[in-house]
């Protein structure tokens, strides 16, 4: 296993990976240019056929997390945002209950990286 520590929006992957898992990073990217850069890194970092799992706050989740603004997505909106480079396999909604008992609805997309360049 290899662990990479980097500023995600500045990271230039040196090889493609077979798995990308993001629970609650993408929803902190509220500026369009940040989301565009994230998606570029995601495409560069995943090999064709790679598994991609992304979870974000759902539309009815809090508008902030840890005092920071967040973007909220339905599973369908998140799948569309990921674009044609990723074929959704499963989407779902989950309500995460924090240790303090707060409910945080999440939208999830699990998909496969296609060979299509985007």
GUTORFI-694514 format. One record per residue (C-alpha): residue in one letter; residue number from 1; y, x, z. Coordinates in steps of 0.001 Angstrom, whole numbers. Example, Ala and Ser with C-alpha at 12.3 -4.5 7.8 and 13.67 -1.06 7.14 Angstrom:
<nodes>
+-----+-----+---------+---------+---------+
: res :   n :       v :       u :       w :
+-----+-----+---------+---------+---------+
:   a :   1 :   -4500 :   12300 :    7800 :
:   s :   2 :   -1060 :   13670 :    7140 :
+-----+-----+---------+---------+---------+
</nodes>
This chain:
<nodes>
+-----+-----+---------+---------+---------+
: res :   n :       v :       u :       w :
+-----+-----+---------+---------+---------+
:   x :   1 :       0 :       0 :       0 :
:   x :   2 :    3486 :    1200 :    -810 :
:   x :   3 :    6584 :      46 :    1050 :
:   x :   4 :    9946 :     190 :    -712 :
:   x :   5 :   13187 :      54 :    1250 :
:   x :   6 :   16240 :    -492 :    -960 :
:   x :   7 :   19237 :   -2690 :   -1668 :
:   x :   8 :   17426 :   -5292 :   -3734 :
:   x :   9 :   20381 :   -5947 :   -6012 :
:   x :  10 :   20718 :   -2227 :   -6815 :
:   x :  11 :   17009 :   -1374 :   -6948 :
:   x :  12 :   15583 :      23 :  -10192 :
:   x :  13 :   11791 :    -319 :   -9921 :
:   x :  14 :    9905 :    2768 :  -11091 :
:   x :  15 :    6838 :     698 :  -11978 :
:   x :  16 :    5808 :   -2947 :  -12298 :
:   x :  17 :    4150 :   -4700 :   -9359 :
:   x :  18 :    1431 :   -7339 :   -9339 :
:   x :  19 :    2919 :   -9419 :   -6506 :
:   x :  20 :    6449 :  -10502 :   -5573 :
:   x :  21 :    6902 :  -12502 :   -2378 :
:   x :  22 :   10306 :  -13697 :   -1226 :
:   x :  23 :   10709 :  -15964 :    1756 :
:   x :  24 :   14391 :  -16584 :    2328 :
:   x :  25 :   16141 :  -13778 :     447 :
:   x :  26 :   17107 :  -15595 :   -2740 :
:   x :  27 :   18848 :  -18424 :    -899 :
:   x :  28 :   21321 :  -15962 :     643 :
:   x :  29 :   22581 :  -15023 :   -2839 :
:   x :  30 :   25425 :  -17501 :   -3223 :
:   x :  31 :   27337 :  -15715 :   -6010 :
:   x :  32 :   26157 :  -16247 :   -9593 :
:   x :  33 :   26254 :  -12512 :  -10373 :
:   x :  34 :   24029 :  -11768 :   -7354 :
:   x :  35 :   21463 :  -14343 :   -8489 :
:   x :  36 :   21556 :  -12937 :  -12032 :
:   x :  37 :   20990 :   -9386 :  -10711 :
:   x :  38 :   18127 :  -10572 :   -8471 :
:   x :  39 :   16421 :  -12243 :  -11436 :
:   x :  40 :   16853 :   -9074 :  -13503 :
:   x :  41 :   15219 :   -6996 :  -10767 :
:   x :  42 :   12453 :   -9593 :  -10428 :
:   x :  43 :   11695 :   -9365 :  -14157 :
:   x :  44 :   11832 :   -5544 :  -14099 :
:   x :  45 :    9625 :   -5304 :  -11002 :
:   x :  46 :    6798 :   -7606 :  -12112 :
:   x :  47 :    4057 :   -6884 :  -14600 :
:   x :  48 :    2870 :   -9555 :  -17032 :
:   x :  49 :     368 :  -11655 :  -15109 :
:   x :  50 :    1926 :  -10792 :  -11725 :
:   x :  51 :    1953 :  -13440 :   -9014 :
:   x :  52 :    5391 :  -14555 :   -7852 :
:   x :  53 :    6037 :  -16597 :   -4697 :
:   x :  54 :    9601 :  -17587 :   -3784 :
:   x :  55 :   10733 :  -19787 :    -907 :
:   x :  56 :   14286 :  -21007 :    -324 :
:   x :  57 :   16057 :  -23624 :    1734 :
:   x :  58 :   15535 :  -27122 :     326 :
:   x :  59 :   18488 :  -29420 :    -528 :
:   x :  60 :   18400 :  -31082 :    2898 :
:   x :  61 :   18193 :  -27796 :    4832 :
:   x :  62 :   21136 :  -26391 :    6778 :
:   x :  63 :   24053 :  -25123 :    4674 :
:   x :  64 :   24093 :  -21881 :    6651 :
:   x :  65 :   21547 :  -19567 :    8238 :
:   x :  66 :   22426 :  -16993 :   10892 :
:   x :  67 :   26069 :  -17852 :   10212 :
:   x :  68 :   25819 :  -17066 :    6487 :
:   x :  69 :   26150 :  -19591 :    3636 :
:   x :  70 :   23029 :  -20311 :    1596 :
:   x :  71 :   22129 :  -21882 :   -1722 :
:   x :  72 :   19674 :  -24754 :   -1468 :
:   x :  73 :   17121 :  -25700 :   -4140 :
:   x :  74 :   14495 :  -28309 :   -4761 :
:   x :  75 :   11199 :  -26836 :   -5944 :
:   x :  76 :   11989 :  -28044 :   -9487 :
:   x :  77 :   15468 :  -26467 :   -9389 :
:   x :  78 :   14028 :  -23207 :   -8091 :
:   x :  79 :   11371 :  -23121 :  -10829 :
:   x :  80 :   14062 :  -23762 :  -13464 :
:   x :  81 :   16263 :  -21036 :  -11970 :
:   x :  82 :   13428 :  -18510 :  -12196 :
:   x :  83 :   13348 :  -19222 :  -15928 :
:   x :  84 :   10814 :  -19074 :  -18730 :
:   x :  85 :    9617 :  -15607 :  -17715 :
:   x :  86 :    7703 :  -17262 :  -14860 :
:   x :  87 :    5201 :  -20068 :  -15312 :
:   x :  88 :    5059 :  -22258 :  -12188 :
:   x :  89 :    1524 :  -22812 :  -10919 :
:   x :  90 :    2389 :  -24751 :   -7785 :
:   x :  91 :    5520 :  -26092 :   -6142 :
:   x :  92 :    5806 :  -27560 :   -2706 :
:   x :  93 :    8080 :  -28513 :     117 :
:   x :  94 :    7483 :  -27328 :    3656 :
:   x :  95 :    9326 :  -28022 :    6880 :
:   x :  96 :    9453 :  -24852 :    8957 :
:   x :  97 :   10091 :  -25358 :   12662 :
:   x :  98 :   11947 :  -22444 :   14243 :
:   x :  99 :   11031 :  -21084 :   17696 :
:   x : 100 :   13972 :  -23111 :   19048 :
:   x : 101 :   12591 :  -26317 :   17525 :
:   x : 102 :   15005 :  -26692 :   14593 :
:   x : 103 :   13530 :  -28084 :   11378 :
:   x : 104 :   14300 :  -26078 :    8242 :
:   x : 105 :   13033 :  -27653 :    5000 :
:   x : 106 :   11932 :  -25094 :    2390 :
:   x : 107 :   11177 :  -25339 :   -1312 :
:   x : 108 :    8414 :  -23069 :   -2633 :
:   x : 109 :    7403 :  -21965 :   -6111 :
:   x : 110 :    4247 :  -19979 :   -6815 :
:   x : 111 :    3936 :  -18782 :  -10363 :
:   x : 112 :    2719 :  -16230 :  -12799 :
:   x : 113 :    4831 :  -13720 :  -14737 :
:   x : 114 :    4416 :  -14361 :  -18438 :
:   x : 115 :    4552 :  -11667 :  -21095 :
:   x : 116 :    7731 :  -13187 :  -22495 :
:   x : 117 :   10850 :  -11055 :  -22175 :
:   x : 118 :   13901 :  -12896 :  -20869 :
+-----+-----+---------+---------+---------+
</nodes>
